Amino acid sequence: MNARSSIGLLGLTCLVLGLVRADVFSLATAKKPKVEISFWNGFTGPDGRVMLEMIRDFNKENPDVEISMQRIAWALYYNKVMVSGLDGRGPELFVVHASALTRMHRAGIVADDDDIFQGPSGIPQSDFDPYVLEQTMFGGHHSAVPLDIHPQGMFCNSDMLKNVGIVNSDGTARVPVNRTEFIAAARGMMKLSTSLDAKFGFALTAWQNNFMSLLPQFDGHYLDANGRADLNNPGNVAALTFLGSLRNGMHLIPPPDNQMGWVGYRQQKVGMVFEGVYMLGDLLRLKDMHYVGAPIPTIGNHPGTLADSHCLCIRSGIDLKKREAAQRFIRFLSANSIRWAAAGQVPARRSVRALDAFKKMQVQSAFAKQIPFMKYPPRITTLFELGLEVQLAVEKVIRGTAQPKEALDIANTNAQRAMDRDAEQSAGSKR
């Protein structure tokens, strides 16, 4: 064998050995088990598609972790999370509204997560509004990371506003900012009605939320200084009186049985609605709808609205590997929440809201202006029961079957009974 042949054979041998070594390394890497994290949420609309894209990107960047997502309708979601969590079979990571966190925390399903805010890779607490972060804390410990803020605000049909001459100097639709302008706009848009097509300037959507959005404006509240139900306080009565007057006094909203709330707005039969920023995803699918987002007009004493947050929670009792993987994913979602904002949310982190990309999101940035004035629901385990009583009180007033104070008196009595019953059951279970 000559020298040239020997060199060629040596080169071929090295190549083969190199390929074999690479295959062995790849096989070893492929066989290395991934940390699997189950992630549950109620993002069944367009927001779910955005979340799925973010999960795929995370999984690519973190080959040692596999996040799998299960989407469950909110109507069923919390029962499933509660039952599976109590049985130790729940997801390692799940979403809880800030308003529902108290019940989940009491059940022992949610783990404390102080360390996610600590260390060089920790999420900076200073990047959150203190009031938002307070909603996730129990006994001085963090139990979740707020991903977003979804305040209630106002959606306006810009074409309807322009058609009745409510415009700015540049010809764009001018959204009402106070009670006088709001009522004038509602009355003006009703004039667009024809004998075959009734138009309304405003309609109620989720009655409970519409009412609760006005409470901060009238200095209303849910509980007194001692933590007892106080739904019939003067501020609440004033807010409900205004809502009732829209139907029974000024006749500015449609009858309660015609279902012309959000649906009517989408059909361009209603000019203005109070709704959550998350409804933007529904509007993004409409091609012939021109709309603008705005803060809820100052109807009461000062600006204010209702808000809530999607919070990322880790199930208690999972092992350290799963906990670290779940925290890594939470940090990823939080740092990249500008992508989540595009699905129709306001990021919880101040630095993300300061980005030019967010400022260009008209609806989200307009709703975000209300953050200094927003109010979360009360942190009680019987929030569902309280909300049901509020809903019934609003319905009675809109239908004209009860006066605001009378309706709220009944709601307050029933809400307190639910709170007392819950306290007795909780005390009994601890014995």
C-alpha positions in Angstrom: 0.0 0.0 0.0 1.5 3.3 -1.0 1.6 6.4 1.2 -1.3 8.1 -0.6 -3.5 5.1 -0.1 -2.5 4.9 3.6 -3.4 8.5 4.2 -6.7 8.0 2.4 -7.6 5.0 4.5 -6.6 6.8 7.7 -8.9 9.7 6.8 -11.8 7.4 6.0 -11.3 5.6 9.4 -11.3 9.0 11.2 -14.4 10.0 9.4 -16.3 6.8 10.3 -15.2 6.9 13.9 -16.3 10.6 14.1 -19.7 9.7 12.7 -20.1 6.8 15.1 -19.2 9.0 18.0 -21.6 11.7 16.9 -24.4 9.1 16.5 -23.7 7.7 20.0 -23.7 11.3 21.4 -26.9 12.1 19.7 -28.5 8.9 20.9 -27.4 9.5 24.4 -28.8 13.0 24.3 -32.1 11.9 22.7 -32.5 9.2 25.5 -32.0 11.8 28.2 -35.4 12.1 29.8 -37.2 15.5 29.6 -38.9 17.2 32.5 -42.5 17.1 31.5 -44.8 19.9 32.7 -48.5 19.9 32.3 -49.9 23.4 31.9 -53.7 24.0 32.3 -55.6 27.2 31.5 -58.9 28.5 30.2 -57.5 30.1 27.0 -59.9 28.5 24.6 -60.1 31.5 22.1 -57.5 33.3 20.0 -55.4 33.8 23.2 -54.9 30.0 23.4 -53.3 30.0 19.9 -50.8 32.7 21.0 -50.0 30.8 24.2 -49.4 27.6 22.2 -47.0 29.5 19.9 -45.1 30.7 23.0 -45.0 27.2 24.4 -43.5 25.8 21.2 -40.8 28.5 21.2 -40.0 27.7 24.8 -39.7 24.0 24.2 -37.3 24.6 21.3 -35.1 26.8 23.4 -35.2 24.4 26.4 -34.8 20.9 24.9 -34.6 19.4 28.4 -38.2 20.5 29.2 -41.5 19.6 27.6 -44.5 21.9 28.3 -47.8 20.5 27.3 -50.9 22.6 27.4 -54.5 21.6 28.2 -57.2 24.2 27.6 -60.5 23.9 29.5 -63.5 26.2 29.3 -63.6 28.6 32.3 -67.0 27.4 33.2 -65.5 23.9 34.1 -62.0 24.9 34.7 -61.8 25.7 38.4 -63.7 22.6 39.5 -61.3 20.4 37.5 -58.2 22.2 38.9 -59.6 22.0 42.5 -60.5 18.3 42.3 -57.3 17.2 40.6 -55.2 19.4 42.8 -56.7 18.0 46.1 -56.1 14.5 44.8 -52.5 15.2 43.9 -53.1 14.6 40.2 -53.3 18.1 39.0 -51.1 20.0 36.6 -47.7 21.2 37.7 -48.5 24.6 36.4 -51.8 26.3 36.0 -53.5 29.7 35.6 -55.7 31.2 38.3 -57.5 34.6 38.2 -56.3 36.8 41.0 -59.9 36.9 42.1 -60.0 33.1 42.5 -56.6 32.8 44.1 -57.9 33.0 47.7 -60.0 29.9 47.4 -57.2 28.0 45.7 -54.6 29.1 48.3 -56.9 28.0 51.2 -57.2 24.6 49.6 -53.5 24.1 49.7 -53.1 23.6 46.0 -50.9 26.6 45.2 -47.3 26.5 46.3 -45.4 29.5 47.6 -43.2 31.0 45.0 -41.0 33.5 46.7 -37.8 32.3 45.1 -38.9 33.1 41.5 -38.4 36.8 42.4 -35.0 36.2 43.9 -31.5 35.9 42.6 -29.8 37.0 39.4 -32.4 35.3 37.2 -35.4 36.3 39.4 -38.3 38.4 38.1 -37.9 41.9 39.6 -40.7 42.7 42.0 -40.2 46.4 41.2 -41.4 45.7 37.7 -45.0 45.2 39.0 -47.4 47.7 40.4 -47.5 47.1 44.1 -51.3 46.8 44.1 -51.2 44.1 41.4 -48.5 42.1 43.3 -50.5 42.3 46.5 -53.3 40.3 44.9 -51.0 37.2 44.8 -49.6 37.4 48.3 -50.7 35.5 51.4 -49.1 35.8 54.8 -46.2 37.8 53.3 -45.4 35.1 50.7 -45.9 35.1 46.9 -48.2 32.4 45.7 -48.3 33.3 42.0 -46.8 35.5 39.3 -49.2 38.0 37.6 -49.0 37.5 33.8 -51.3 40.3 32.8 -53.9 42.8 33.9 -57.3 42.8 32.2 -59.2 46.0 33.2 -62.7 46.7 32.1 -62.9 49.6 29.6 -65.0 50.9 26.8 -65.2 49.8 23.2 -66.7 52.3 20.8 -67.9 51.9 17.2 -65.9 54.7 15.6 -68.1 54.8 12.5 -71.3 55.3 14.6 -69.6 58.1 16.5 -68.5 59.8 13.3 -71.9 59.4 11.7 -73.4 61.6 14.4 -70.7 64.2 14.3 -68.8 63.2 17.5 -65.3 63.7 16.1 -62.0 65.3 17.0 -60.5 68.2 15.0 -58.7 65.7 12.7 -62.0 63.9 11.9 -61.4 60.8 14.0 -64.0 59.5 16.4 -64.0 61.3 19.7 -64.7 59.0 22.6 -66.7 60.3 25.6 -64.7 60.9 28.7 -67.4 61.9 31.3 -71.0 61.4 32.1 -72.3 64.3 30.0 -70.4 63.3 26.9 -71.3 59.6 27.4 -75.1 60.3 27.7 -74.9 62.7 24.7 -73.1 60.1 22.6 -75.6 57.4 23.5 -78.6 59.6 22.6 -76.9 60.8 19.4 -76.3 57.2 18.1 -79.9 56.2 18.8 -80.8 58.7 16.1 -79.2 56.3 13.6 -82.1 54.0 14.0 -84.5 53.2 11.2 -87.9 51.5 11.2 -86.2 48.2 10.2 -82.9 48.6 12.2 -82.9 49.8 15.8 -79.7 51.3 17.0 -78.6 51.9 20.6 -75.7 54.1 21.8 -75.0 51.8 24.7 -75.9 48.3 26.0 -75.1 46.3 29.1 -72.9 43.2 28.5 -71.9 41.3 31.7 -74.2 43.1 34.1 -72.2 42.2 37.2 -69.0 43.5 35.7 -70.7 46.6 34.3 -71.8 47.5 37.8 -68.6 46.6 39.5 -66.7 48.7 37.0 -68.5 51.8 38.3 -68.0 51.1 42.0 -64.5 52.7 42.3 -65.9 55.8 40.6 -68.5 56.3 43.3 -66.2 55.3 46.1 -68.1 52.1 46.5 -66.8 48.9 48.1 -67.7 45.3 48.9 -66.7 44.8 52.5 -66.6 47.1 55.5 -63.6 47.7 57.8 -64.4 44.5 59.7 -64.5 42.3 56.6 -68.3 41.9 56.6 -70.4 42.3 53.5 -71.3 46.0 52.7 -72.9 45.8 49.3 -75.6 48.4 50.2 -73.2 51.2 51.0 -74.1 54.7 49.5 -71.4 54.5 46.7 -72.8 51.1 45.5 -76.3 52.5 45.5 -75.3 55.5 43.5 -73.5 53.3 40.9 -76.6 51.0 40.5 -78.9 54.0 40.4 -77.0 55.3 37.4 -77.2 52.0 35.6 -80.9 51.7 36.3 -81.5 55.2 35.0 -80.1 54.2 31.6 -83.0 51.9 31.1 -85.9 53.1 33.3 -85.3 56.8 33.2 -83.5 57.8 30.0 -84.4 54.7 28.0 -80.9 54.7 26.4 -80.3 50.9 26.5 -82.2 48.0 24.9 -84.7 46.0 26.8 -83.0 43.3 29.1 -84.4 40.4 27.1 -83.3 41.2 23.6 -79.7 39.9 24.1 -78.3 43.0 22.4 -75.1 43.4 24.6 -71.8 42.2 23.2 -73.6 40.5 20.3 -75.3 43.8 19.4 -72.0 45.6 19.5 -70.4 43.0 17.1 -73.4 43.4 14.8 -72.9 47.2 14.8 -76.3 47.8 16.4 -74.8 49.2 19.6 -72.3 52.0 19.6 -70.6 51.6 23.0 -70.1 48.8 25.6 -68.2 48.3 28.8 -66.1 45.1 28.5 -62.8 43.6 29.4 -59.7 44.1 27.2 -59.7 40.3 26.5 -62.7 40.8 24.2 -60.4 42.4 21.7 -59.6 38.9 20.4 -63.2 38.6 19.3 -63.1 41.9 17.4 -59.8 41.1 15.6 -61.7 38.5 13.6 -64.1 41.0 12.2 -63.1 42.6 8.9 -65.7 45.3 8.5 -65.8 46.6 12.1 -64.1 49.9 13.0 -63.6 50.4 16.7 -61.6 52.2 19.3 -60.8 51.4 22.9 -61.0 53.9 25.7 -61.1 54.1 29.5 -64.6 53.9 31.0 -65.9 57.5 31.1 -65.9 59.2 34.5 -69.5 58.7 35.5 -69.0 59.1 39.2 -66.7 61.2 41.4 -63.4 60.2 39.7 -62.0 57.6 37.2 -62.1 54.0 38.1 -62.8 50.5 36.9 -62.8 46.8 37.7 -59.8 44.6 36.9 -58.4 41.1 37.3 -55.3 39.2 36.4 -54.3 35.8 35.0 -51.7 34.5 37.5 -49.3 31.7 36.9 -49.3 29.1 39.8 -47.2 26.1 40.6 -48.9 23.2 42.3 -47.7 22.4 45.8 -45.8 19.2 46.4 -44.0 18.8 43.1 -40.3 17.7 43.0 -37.5 20.2 42.6 -36.8 19.3 38.9 -40.4 20.0 37.9 -40.5 23.2 40.1 -37.3 24.5 38.4 -38.7 23.8 34.9 -42.0 25.4 35.7 -40.3 28.5 37.1 -38.1 28.7 34.0 -41.3 28.7 31.8 -42.9 31.3 34.0 -39.9 33.6 33.6 -40.1 33.0 29.9 -43.8 34.0 29.7 -43.3 37.0 31.9 -40.3 38.3 30.0 -42.1 37.8 26.6 -45.5 39.1 27.7 -45.5 41.6 24.9 -46.5 38.7 22.7 -49.3 37.8 25.1 -50.5 41.4 25.0 -51.2 41.0 21.3 -53.8 38.4 22.2 -55.8 41.1 24.0 -54.2 41.7 27.4 -52.3 44.4 29.3 -48.9 43.1 30.5 -48.5 43.0 34.3 -44.9 44.2 34.0 -44.2 47.9 33.8 -41.2 47.5 31.5 -43.2 45.6 28.9 -45.9 48.3 29.0 -43.2 50.9 28.3 -42.2 49.3 25.0 -43.0 51.1 21.8 -44.6 47.9 20.6 -47.2 48.0 23.4 -47.8 51.7 23.0 -48.8 51.0 19.3 -51.6 48.6 20.5 -54.4 51.1 20.6 -57.0 49.2 22.7 -54.5 47.7 25.2 -52.7 50.9 25.8 -55.9 52.8 26.2 -57.2 50.3 28.8 -53.9 50.4 30.6 -54.4 54.1 31.4 -56.8 53.0 34.0 -54.3 51.0 36.1 -53.8 53.7 38.7 -57.6 53.8 39.3 -58.6 50.1 39.0 -60.0 47.9 41.7 -59.8 44.1 42.0 -62.7 42.0 43.3 -62.6 41.3 47.1 -60.2 38.6 48.3 -62.7 36.3 49.8 -63.4 32.6 49.3 -67.1 33.2 48.6 -66.6 35.6 45.7 -68.7 33.5 43.4 -71.7 33.7 45.8 -71.2 37.4 46.2 -71.0 37.9 42.4 -74.2 36.0 42.0 -76.0 38.3 44.4 -74.6 41.3 42.7 -75.8 40.0 39.3 -79.4 39.4 40.7 -79.4 42.9 42.2 -78.5 44.6 38.9 -81.0 42.5 37.0 -83.8 43.5 39.4 -83.0 47.2 39.0 -82.7 47.0 35.2 -86.0 45.2 34.9 -87.6 47.8 37.2 -88.7 45.2 39.8 -86.7 46.8 42.7 -85.1 50.0 43.7 -81.3 50.1 43.9 -81.1 50.2 47.7 -83.7 47.5 48.1 -82.0 45.2 45.7 -78.6 45.7 47.3 -80.0 45.2 50.8 -81.2 41.7 49.8 -77.8 41.0 48.0 -75.9 42.1 51.1 -77.9 39.9 53.4 -77.5 36.8 51.2 -73.8 37.5 50.6 -73.1 37.7 54.3 -75.0 34.5 54.9 -72.8 32.8 52.4 -69.7 34.2 54.1 -70.9 33.0 57.5 -71.7 29.6 56.2 -68.3 29.3 54.6 -66.6 30.4 57.8 -68.4 27.8 59.8 -67.6 25.0 57.4 -64.0 26.1 57.2 -63.7 26.1 61.0 -65.4 22.7 61.2 -62.9 21.2 58.7 -60.0 22.3 60.9 -61.2 20.6 64.0 
